[in-house]
Each structure stands twice: as C-alpha cells, then as structure tokens.
C-alpha cells in the first residue's frame, strides 16, 4: 500500500482524441430502480455492521463470500459514500480561483480578446467594422493531469471483523481528492515555503513581488496599485467582481485586525495631535485564509467569477468527481465460477481499492494581482 499522491503523465487508457476511455462516473452512477433498491438494502446491512451489530457483521461477511450481487452493490455503496463525502467538502481553491472543464488531456486554450474589454471603435457611415486588435489578444492554456492512490488491507483483517477498514475508504479518498485540487491551485501563487511564485508574479506580468509587511498602509498601496492598472489601450481596468486578500495562518489575525477595525488613529508627530477616522479598508477587500499556505506572504487577487480571472482550476468533463475501483485479481474457483474481490488477491490475499481523480490548474490574467513577501527587508 502506498500513501503518496502521484501524478501520472502518460496517456494510457485514452482514446485517439486523448479523451478518457470507458464509462465515466457520471454515467456509471445512473442505475436501474432494481439495482438502486439492492444498493439501499446493502447500505443498510453495512450501516448496522458499522454501528456494531454482530449479527449484521456475520451476515455481511457471509454475503461477501457467497453473493456476487452483494459484492457488486458494496462497491456502489462505497462509491456513493465517496461522492457524498466529496460533495460535502468545500475546497479552499473555490475562494480564490475560477472553475472550468476540459474535454480531454490536451491543453485547452483560453483566449482573452482584450479588444472586447475596452472601448469600441468609432464606425463611420458605410464603413466596415474594425476587428479586435490582434497584437493585444492574449492566449492562455489549461490542462488536466491524473492523480491517484491505492488503499489496501488483508483478507485476514476482513475475517477478523475489522470491517471498519472499508468504512475509511470513502472519506480518505474524498479528502485526498479535495486536497489535490487545493494544492494545484495554491501552487499557482506560492512555492512550498509560501513565498510568491515568481513564475507568475514577475516583472514581465507587471506584478513582481514587493518586499512589504502586511500593514494597513501597505495593503492600501496594494489595492490602489491593482485598481489603477491599465490595459493595452492605456485605459484603467477596474476589477469587475471585487478583490480578495489571500494569506496563510501566520497572517490571519493581522489581516483580520486591519480589515475589521472600526476606527483608525493617525498620529502627527509634528503637531503632536491624533486624528481618528473610520477604517477605509473595511469592506474594501475580502479576506481569504488558506489553512495550508505557509509563510507570511500575502496576495491580492480578483474575486472568482469576474471578467479577468487570475487563476483557474479545470476538471475533465464527465469525470469531475473521484473514480473508485476495486482490484479484481482473485482468479476463479477450481470447479469454475468467479470469486468476489473481497475474497482476496490470488497471489497474496490482499484487497485493494483505488481512486483516480483528474484535475489541473493554470495562471490566467495577471492584471489584477499583487504579491508581497510579508517582510519589509
């Protein structure tokens, strides 16, 4: 059994157009009424078992050994529990990145027609309408990769009534899939140490990181810088959906103090006077705290859903949710007949489940982004 999440770059299992082959989870979960009833009954048996009913546990163990239908519907129960667990998780990336889907593993082009976001050109009578300015069009791309993990236990564990091993599978895989998405998005803005990712925050993008701590004055400077950025026509382009301040746990309370203070005191050492005024940063930006973002760097990004997204997370169409499989290498009985996967592997009596999740992330438009190291030095 391996505990690491790995990215698989090869295209094994793909059709000629680079699409996933086989039946997608979306299609596979559409079952007949009779099958649905069997799944419900199977789920009830497993629930009583997990609740500690010894008679139910005995019945489940017997059914796993003798009933192909029970073994099959057990897979459906685990799959639906995985889907429910996955749907119940609100991933962090949704608070700072946009979402899209792709048809296959080939890069999807995201074309930003800058001419469509600036003023229109004047058109004289009986004059052809001008085309969007080619040189100002920007093209971005996003693609997805395959991730996965196996979880295994022994036939002996099943015989010893350690059936809670099966109960752990949906929650473990659902949480891992969500964390994989979060990491893909978080890596777009920060390195493993939490410092700004200079592959995106750089002079060429007009958003190179600055050495500034998180203070009210520095945050105000950052917001003003983003709000006054100009497009290729020299026009100021305001964020259409507002801005977010992204920090990790190290800056959480500093950020909250800055944004929630009811009033601000400004001391003038020359006149030895103090001026009190309302906090102009309150409501000016939305705070997003990424619990797994290390370090003290802080970032200003456009709120997801606007016209110029800075980041995007992609899923494969039809395969948006984790795909659960069980390894079927049990062989056949000497007298003929199939053997359920929970009877253990032919070679070593192991029972393995595997999850596959397809996701990708990419930087898009840097116009409304700002990064600071968190230190003035």
N, C-alpha and C positions, 0 to 999 in steps of 0.2 A: 504493500500500500504506500502510495506517495502522498505527501501533504502539501506539495508545491503546486501553484497555479502556473501552467506553462502556456506559452503562445505557440501555436502550430502554424508555420508559414506555408507549408506545402499545400497543394490544391487537390490532394487525394480525396476522392468522393465527390468530385464536381463534374457537372455536365460540360459539354463542349463550349457553352457560352459562359462558363465559370459560375453557373448557378448551383446551389446545393441540390444534390440528387436525393431521391427518396421522399417519403411523406413527411411534411412539416408538422411540428407540434400543433399548429393551429388546425390543420386538417385532421390529424390523428385523434384529437380530443372531441371530435364530433362523432358520437357513438349512437347506436340504436337504443330505443327505450328498454328492450330486454337486457341489453348489456348494462345500461345505466342502473337498472334495478339490481343486477348482480353486484355492481360496484358498491351500491349503497349497503347491501347486506354484508359484503366483505368488509367494508369500512366499519360497520357496527361490531363485527367479530373482533377486528383489530383494536377498536376502541376499548371494548371490555377487557381485552388482553392487557393493553397498556395501563388500564385502570386497576389491574391487579387481580382480575378474576381468574383463579386457577383452572376452572373448568373450560373457560374460553381459551386459555392458553393451550390446554391439551387439545381442544378441537382445532385450533389454528395449526398446531404442529402436525396433527394428523392430516388436515386438509392440504397442507403444503406438500405432504408426501404422496397423496393419493389423488388429488383433484387438479387437473390441468387448468380448469376454469378458475379455481381459487387462486392458483399461482399467477395466472394471467391478470385477473382483476386486482390482485395485490399490487401489481405494477401500476395499474390505473390509479389505485388509491394513493400510492406514493407520488405519482406524477401530479395528481390533482392537489395533493397537500403541498408539493413543491411550488405549484403555480400560485396557490393561495398565500403561501409564505412569501414568495417573491413579490406578489401584488401588494402585500401588506407593508412592504418596506418602501419608505420614501428616500430614494438615493440623494446624496448631497449634490451630485452634479446638476440636478434639475434646478437648483437655486442659482447657478452661475453659468450654465451652458444651454444652448438650444438643442433641439432634437430633430433628427431626420432619419430616413430609411434609405437603404440602397438595395438594388435588385440582385446584385451578385458581388463577387470579391474584387472586381475591377474598380479602380478609383472612380468615384462619382464626381463630376465637375460641378462646382458651384460658381456660376458666373455672376459677377457683380457689375451690372450695367450702370456705371457711375452717372451716365447721362440721364438716367431715369430718376435720379435723386437730386438733380439740380434744376435750375430754371429752364423752361422751354425756350427754344429759339424763336425769334420773330419770323413769320412767314408772310411774304408779300403776295399780292393777288396773282393767281395763276403761276405760282412758283412751287417747285417740288419741295416737299417737306424734308428737312435735313435729317440725316441718320445720326444715331448716337455716336459720339466721338470714339472711334476705335482705340486710339492710343490710351484713352483713360479707362477702358474696360479692364477689370481685374478678374482673374480666374483663380479659384481655389479648388482644392480637391479633398475628398474624404473617402476613406476605405475602411473595411472591417477586417478583423482577424478572428481566428478561432482559439478559444480558451477552454480548458477543461480540468477535471480532477477525477480520480477514482477513490472509492471508499470500499474497503473490503473487511470481511470478518469470516470466521471459520464455521464449518458445519457443526463442529463441537459446541460452539457458542450458541447455535440455534437449538441444539439438542438439550443444552443446559438451561434452556428457558431464558437466555439473555436476548429476548426478542426486542428489547429497547434499542438494540443496535439498529434495527430497521427504522425505528421511530426517529432516530437522529438524522437520517439521510436527507429528508426534505428541507429541514431548517439549515443544515450545514451547507447544502448546495445552493439554496436560495440566498443565504447571506454572502457566500463566496461570489456568486454572480453579481450581486449588487456592489460588493466591494471592488470587483474587477472594473465595473463601469466607472465608479468613483475615481479609481486610480488613473484610468485612461484620461479622464477629464482633468484631474488635478495635475498630472504630469505636463499638461499643456502650458501651465502658468508657472510651475515651480519645480525645482530639482528635488532630489531625495532628501536634501538638507533643508529645504524650504526656501532657498534663495530664488529670486526671479529667474525664469528660464530665458536665457539670452538668445535662444533660437527664435523666440517670438518677440521678446522685449529687447529691441536693438535700435540703433540709430537709423538703419535703413527703413524701419517701420515708423520712425518718429516717436517711439515710446521707450527709449533706452532707460534702464533703471536709474533712479536717483538715490543718493545717499541721504535719506531723511528718516528721522524717527517719526513715530505716529503721534502727532500733536494736533491740536485744533488748527493752528496756523498752517501747518504743513498739509493737512487734509484739505483745508480751504484752497490752498495753492493748487493741489492736485485736481480738485473738482473744477476750478476755473480753467486750468490747462485743458482738460478734456472738453469742457463746454465751449471752448473757443477754437477748437480745431477746425481747419478749413479743408474743403475738397479740392479737386484738381482745377476747378474754376475759380478758386480763391474765395468761395463763399463759406461762411460759418455753417457747420452742420451740427445741430443740436441732437443729443440722444433722444430718440422718439419714445422710449419706454422707461426713462429714468436710469439711474446709476446704482451700483451696489459697491459696498466696501467689503472686500474679502480678506479675512485674517484667520490665523490659527489660534489655538487655545492660549498661546503666550500673550497675545494682544487683545483677547476677548474683552477683558474688563476695562482696559484702557479705551478701547473703541466705544464700549457702552457708556463710559463716563463722558466721553466727548460728545456723543450723539444725544444723550438723554438729559444732560444738564439743563436746568430750567433757565438759568441766567449765567452770564459771563462777566467777570470782573476784570477790568483793564486798568492797570496801574501806570500812571505817568510819573516817572521818577524826577522829571524836570520840574514839574509843578507840584509834585508830592500830592497828587489827587487820584482818586479811584472812581472810575466810571462803570456803572452797572447797566448792562443791556441784555435783551433777550438773546438766547442761543440761536444764531442764524443757521447753524448746522443741523438743528433738529428738523427732521423731515426732508433734509436736502439730499440724503442718500440712505440706502437700505443696507443694514448690516447683515453679512453672511459669514458665519463662523464654520470653518471646515475642521472637524474634530481631529483629522489625521494629517493636517498641514503643520509640519514642524517649523521652528524658527520664528523670527519676528518681522519678516517681510509683510508688507501689506499692498493690496492691489485695488485699483478702481476699474470696474468693468461695466459694460452696458447690461442692464437687466435683460434676462432672456425674453424673447418674444418681440424684440424691436426690429427695426429695419436693417440694422447693421450688426449682426451677431459677431461677437469676438471669438466664440468657441462653439463647437457643435459635437454632439455625440450621435453616432449612427448605429442602427440595428439592421440586421438583414431581414428583408420583408418576408413575412411568413414564419420567421424563426426568431421573433423578438423576445421570446421567453426561453429559459433554460430547457434543454432537452435531456431527459433522463432515460438511461438504458441499463439493462442488466446483462451481464456476460453469460451467454448460453453455451457452455462447453462441457456439459455433463455427460455427453455420449448417449448411448442407448442401452437398454436392458438386454441381457444375453438372449432372452426369449423374444426380443423385439419390443418396440414401444418407446416413445420419447420420455425423458426424465426432466422434471422441473428444475429451473435454475437454482432454486433454494435447496436442492439436494447436494449441492457442492460440485466443484470442478472435477472433471475426470482425472486430472493429474494430482491435485493436492487438496481437494475438498474445500477450496476457498469459494466464497460467494462475493462477487464484485458488482458494484453499481458504479455507473459513470455518468457525469454530467458534461454537456457541451453547451457553451454559450458563445455567441458571435456578436462582437461589438467593436467599435472603432471610434476614434475622436480626432479632431483636427482644429488647428487655429484657422480663423476666418479673417475678419476685418479688424485690423489693429487701431483704427481711427479713434475709438472711444475707450482706449485702455491706458493705464498708468500703473507703474510699479515702483515701489520704494523698498530699500533694503531693511528698513527698520532701525537704522543707525545713522547718526549724523557724521560719522567718520568714514 
